[in-house]
């Protein structure tokens, strides 16, 4: 059974710092991996989607990498800003099915 | 603009009552999903539907029911059989036979049982 873990559960950094969020999964047979952002009381906003054949995706200050063999993905945020404060969730979609398994998220706080 | 609309945003229910959460999408997506989110936990799948008039149970379907009579609509009913219904409910959609399988979400509905 696929399990997704995100470490750390919470992170506080000063503005301007580069940071890395981690996501690990137990079964490497995935269709894709998606990173989301969630603001308090809101829905999920898709940040980056990495297909199983890809190694990384970039959007602005965000870069996500995928290493299927080790069951890991990282989300790199460059030059963090207070507006980046949110919960970041990682999710993997199993091959052959329509189930997407979510991690519990990392709550990020960027101090001005 | 294309997107997913959930309503109501907030809902209060008395014990023993059934309530229905609405989810409408205009993205022309085939697949739709309902997730439940509890504090400190990842999202858990309640039901999903790949095509109209067909749906499957997810991991926590007990006490919930759905219908898929139209492509754009996937309402969720929280029945009185659901033991602990207070939670944040999220609806999502994706292209079934698409290129990416990317999930898109609505803004969520918060249900509180009084």
Interface residues (C-beta under 8 A of the other chain):
Chain A: X4 X31 X32 X34 X36 X41 X42 X43 X44 X45 X46 X49 X51 X89 X91 X93 X98 X99 X100 X101 X102 X103 X104 X105
Chain B: X4 X6 X31 X33 X35 X40 X41 X42 X43 X44 X45 X48 X50 X56 X58 X88 X90 X92 X96 X100 X101 X102 X103 X104 X105 X106 X107 X108 X110
